[in-house]
Amino acid sequence: MVYKTITTEVDVDLDDFDDDELLDEIERRNLSVTCRDPNEAIRLLEDIYYKRIMNKDFGAELDRYFYLTLGRSV
């Protein structure tokens, strides 16, 4: 099978799109996304920390943190 790469330039004004549309497009492309809710991320890190020092399972919180900050699930 032959693959061909084509490059083109497109003039797009990002102001034509709202923030949610841009974030959805970034996520659709499986790219990293800045955390949408920093307060939730901090809460998750605190939960992970306390469960870690108490030697309890924190896998669910860690998975949620990955999804929240990276846009990817494990």
Backbone as a printed PyTorch tensor [residue, N CA C, xyz], in Angstrom:
tensor([[[  0.8410,  -1.1680,   0.0000],
         [  0.0000,   0.0000,   0.0000],
         [  0.8920,   1.2390,   0.0000]],

        [[  0.5550,   2.2020,  -0.8170],
         [  1.3320,   3.4260,  -0.9390],
         [  0.6680,   4.5260,  -0.1160]],

        [[  1.4880,   5.2250,   0.6780],
         [  1.0010,   6.3510,   1.4590],
         [  1.6010,   7.6290,   0.9030]],

        [[  0.8120,   8.6690,   0.8630],
         [  1.2840,   9.9490,   0.3750],
         [  0.9450,  11.0110,   1.4210]],

        [[  1.9250,  11.8260,   1.7500],
         [  1.7160,  12.9120,   2.7040],
         [  1.5360,  14.2030,   1.9300]],

        [[  0.4570,  14.8940,   2.2440],
         [  0.1740,  16.1680,   1.5880],
         [  0.1110,  17.2440,   2.6680]],

        [[  0.8050,  18.3290,   2.4380],
         [  0.8160,  19.4370,   3.3780],
         [  0.1430,  20.6390,   2.7280]],

        [[ -0.6980,  21.2990,   3.5030],
         [ -1.3670,  22.4950,   3.0020],
         [ -1.4910,  23.5070,   4.1260]],

        [[ -1.5750,  24.7550,   3.7720],
         [ -1.7550,  25.8020,   4.7670],
         [ -3.1990,  26.2800,   4.7140]],

        [[ -3.7640,  26.4900,   5.8880],
         [ -5.1360,  26.9410,   5.9920],
         [ -5.1700,  28.1430,   6.9240]],

        [[ -5.8670,  29.1740,   6.5060],
         [ -5.9960,  30.3580,   7.3390],
         [ -7.2600,  30.2230,   8.1750]],

        [[ -7.0760,  29.9650,   9.4820],
         [ -8.2010,  29.7650,  10.3880],
         [ -8.0790,  30.7450,  11.5400]],

        [[ -9.1720,  31.3830,  11.8600],
         [ -9.1960,  32.2870,  13.0080],
         [ -9.7520,  31.5120,  14.1960]],

        [[ -8.9230,  31.2470,  15.1870],
         [ -9.3500,  30.4560,  16.3410],
         [-10.4230,  31.1530,  17.1580]],

        [[-10.5890,  32.4470,  16.9620],
         [-11.6610,  33.1580,  17.6550],
         [-13.0390,  32.7290,  17.1630]],

        [[-13.0820,  32.0280,  16.0240],
         [-14.3520,  31.5220,  15.4930],
         [-14.8520,  30.3180,  16.2820]],

        [[-14.0280,  29.7740,  17.1640],
         [-14.3730,  28.5840,  17.9340],
         [-14.3870,  28.9290,  19.4190]],

        [[-15.3020,  28.3060,  20.1640],
         [-15.2870,  28.5390,  21.6050],
         [-14.3150,  27.5550,  22.2690]],

        [[-14.0340,  27.7790,  23.5380],
         [-13.0390,  26.9730,  24.2500],
         [-13.3800,  25.4890,  24.2470]],

        [[-14.6450,  25.1540,  24.4700],
         [-15.0430,  23.7420,  24.5130],
         [-14.8160,  23.0560,  23.1770]],

        [[-15.0800,  23.7510,  22.0800],
         [-14.8430,  23.1630,  20.7530],
         [-13.3560,  22.8910,  20.5420]],

        [[-12.5250,  23.8240,  20.9650],
         [-11.0810,  23.6390,  20.8180],
         [-10.5710,  22.4990,  21.6930]],

        [[-11.0370,  22.4410,  22.9420],
         [-10.6180,  21.3540,  23.8340],
         [-11.1030,  20.0010,  23.3180]],

        [[-12.3270,  19.9520,  22.7940],
         [-12.8400,  18.6970,  22.2360],
         [-12.0010,  18.2370,  21.0520]],

        [[-11.5760,  19.1530,  20.2110],
         [-10.7450,  18.7940,  19.0580],
         [ -9.3760,  18.2890,  19.5070]],

        [[ -8.8040,  18.9290,  20.5130],
         [ -7.5130,  18.4750,  21.0370],
         [ -7.6500,  17.0660,  21.6110]],

        [[ -8.7180,  16.8260,  22.3740],
         [ -8.9370,  15.4910,  22.9450],
         [ -9.1960,  14.4620,  21.8530]],

        [[ -9.9340,  14.8380,  20.8140],
         [-10.2210,  13.9190,  19.7120],
         [ -8.9260,  13.4480,  19.0530]],

        [[ -7.9480,  14.3070,  19.0390],
         [ -6.6530,  13.9720,  18.4360],
         [ -5.7240,  13.2650,  19.4230]],

        [[ -6.2330,  12.9510,  20.6170],
         [ -5.4590,  12.2590,  21.6580],
         [ -4.1970,  13.0280,  22.0500]],

        [[ -4.3180,  14.3420,  22.1290],
         [ -3.2060,  15.1660,  22.5610],
         [ -3.3980,  15.5490,  24.0200]],

        [[ -2.3340,  15.9980,  24.6440],
         [ -2.4270,  16.4140,  26.0410],
         [ -3.2940,  17.6510,  26.1640]],

        [[ -4.0320,  17.6970,  27.2310],
         [ -4.9110,  18.8280,  27.4840],
         [ -4.6050,  19.3480,  28.8800]],

        [[ -4.5170,  20.6460,  29.0040],
         [ -4.3490,  21.2360,  30.3260],
         [ -5.5700,  20.8990,  31.1680]],

        [[ -5.3600,  20.6530,  32.4000],
         [ -6.4200,  20.2600,  33.3080],
         [ -7.5900,  21.2380,  33.2580]],

        [[ -8.7940,  20.7050,  33.0350],
         [ -9.9870,  21.5500,  32.9550],
         [-10.4360,  22.0340,  34.3340]],

        [[-10.1270,  21.2720,  35.3670],
         [-10.5790,  21.6350,  36.7130],
         [ -9.4220,  21.4690,  37.6970]],

        [[ -8.5920,  22.5020,  37.8420],
         [ -7.4330,  22.4000,  38.7300],
         [ -7.8030,  22.0600,  40.1720]],

        [[ -8.9600,  22.5380,  40.6530],
         [ -9.3590,  22.2300,  42.0260],
         [ -9.6030,  20.7420,  42.2100]],

        [[-10.2100,  20.1040,  41.2250],
         [-10.4360,  18.6580,  41.3110],
         [ -9.1030,  17.9110,  41.2680]],

        [[ -8.1720,  18.3970,  40.4550],
         [ -6.8520,  17.7590,  40.3750],
         [ -6.1420,  17.8250,  41.7210]],

        [[ -6.2030,  18.9560,  42.3710],
         [ -5.5700,  19.1020,  43.6880],
         [ -6.2380,  18.1730,  44.7030]],

        [[ -7.5660,  18.1010,  44.6710],
         [ -8.2880,  17.2150,  45.5890],
         [ -7.8790,  15.7610,  45.3590]],

        [[ -7.7740,  15.3690,  44.0800],
         [ -7.3640,  13.9980,  43.7700],
         [ -5.9480,  13.7240,  44.2740]],

        [[ -5.0450,  14.6820,  44.0980],
         [ -3.6730,  14.4920,  44.5890],
         [ -3.6410,  14.3550,  46.1020]],

        [[ -4.4690,  15.1360,  46.7860],
         [ -4.5390,  15.0050,  48.2430],
         [ -5.0760,  13.6380,  48.6380]],

        [[ -6.1070,  13.1600,  47.9460],
         [ -6.6460,  11.8260,  48.2220],
         [ -5.5940,  10.7470,  47.9880]],

        [[ -4.8560,  10.8810,  46.8920],
         [ -3.8020,   9.9080,  46.5650],
         [ -2.7260,   9.9320,  47.6580]],

        [[ -2.3310,  11.1180,  48.0570],
         [ -1.3030,  11.2600,  49.0940],
         [ -1.7250,  10.5720,  50.3920]],

        [[ -2.9340,  10.8930,  50.8720],
         [ -3.3740,  10.3300,  52.1560],
         [ -3.5720,   8.8180,  52.0810]],

        [[ -4.0810,   8.3310,  50.9620],
         [ -4.2210,   6.8770,  50.8220],
         [ -2.8550,   6.2120,  50.7440]],

        [[ -1.9080,   6.8760,  50.1200],
         [ -0.5510,   6.3220,  49.9900],
         [  0.1130,   6.2050,  51.3600]],

        [[  0.0100,   7.2700,  52.1820],
         [  0.6780,   7.2100,  53.4930],
         [ -0.0490,   6.2610,  54.4440]],

        [[ -1.3290,   5.9660,  54.1610],
         [ -2.0760,   5.0100,  54.9880],
         [ -2.0380,   3.6030,  54.3880]],

        [[ -1.2280,   3.4530,  53.3290],
         [ -1.0480,   2.1670,  52.6620],
         [ -2.3740,   1.5800,  52.1570]],

        [[ -3.2240,   2.4610,  51.5980],
         [ -4.4970,   2.0310,  51.0180],
         [ -4.4260,   2.1530,  49.5010]],

        [[ -5.2830,   1.4250,  48.8230],
         [ -5.3220,   1.4470,  47.3610],
         [ -5.7960,   2.8170,  46.8680]],

        [[ -5.0220,   3.4180,  45.9620],
         [ -5.3850,   4.7130,  45.4000],
         [ -5.4450,   4.6560,  43.8730]],

        [[ -5.5900,   3.4490,  43.3440],
         [ -5.6000,   3.2550,  41.8960],
         [ -6.7120,   3.9990,  41.1840]],

        [[ -7.9160,   3.9920,  41.7430],
         [ -9.0510,   4.6670,  41.0940],
         [ -8.8050,   6.1760,  41.0280]],

        [[ -8.2820,   6.7490,  42.1060],
         [ -8.0000,   8.1810,  42.1280],
         [ -6.8780,   8.5280,  41.1470]],

        [[ -5.8820,   7.6690,  41.0710],
         [ -4.7790,   7.9030,  40.1460],
         [ -5.2560,   7.8300,  38.7010]],

        [[ -6.1180,   6.8640,  38.3890],
         [ -6.6820,   6.7700,  37.0430],
         [ -7.4830,   8.0170,  36.6980]],

        [[ -8.2800,   8.4950,  37.6550],
         [ -9.0810,   9.7010,  37.4310],
         [ -8.1780,  10.9110,  37.2240]],

        [[ -7.0880,  10.9860,  37.9910],
         [ -6.1330,  12.0860,  37.8390],
         [ -5.4980,  12.0640,  36.4470]],

        [[ -5.0950,  10.8850,  35.9870],
         [ -4.5380,  10.7650,  34.6360],
         [ -5.5330,  11.2650,  33.5920]],

        [[ -6.7910,  10.8360,  33.7180],
         [ -7.7920,  11.2430,  32.7470],
         [ -8.0360,  12.7560,  32.8000]],

        [[ -8.0850,  13.2890,  34.0090],
         [ -8.3450,  14.7110,  34.1770],
         [ -7.2220,  15.5770,  33.6150]],

        [[ -5.9820,  15.1560,  33.8210],
         [ -4.8460,  15.9890,  33.4240],
         [ -4.2960,  15.6560,  32.0430]],

        [[ -4.3610,  14.3960,  31.6470],
         [ -3.8060,  13.9840,  30.3580],
         [ -4.8640,  13.7130,  29.3060]],

        [[ -6.1030,  13.5560,  29.7630],
         [ -7.1650,  13.2380,  28.8170],
         [ -7.1340,  11.8030,  28.3530]],

        [[ -6.4170,  10.9600,  29.0710],
         [ -6.2870,   9.5430,  28.7110],
         [ -6.5800,   8.6850,  29.9220]],

        [[ -7.1930,   7.5440,  29.6490],
         [ -7.4380,   6.6130,  30.7620],
         [ -6.5360,   5.4030,  30.6130]],

        [[ -6.2750,   4.7740,  31.7420],
         [ -5.3750,   3.6160,  31.7810],
         [ -6.1930,   2.3650,  31.5770]]])
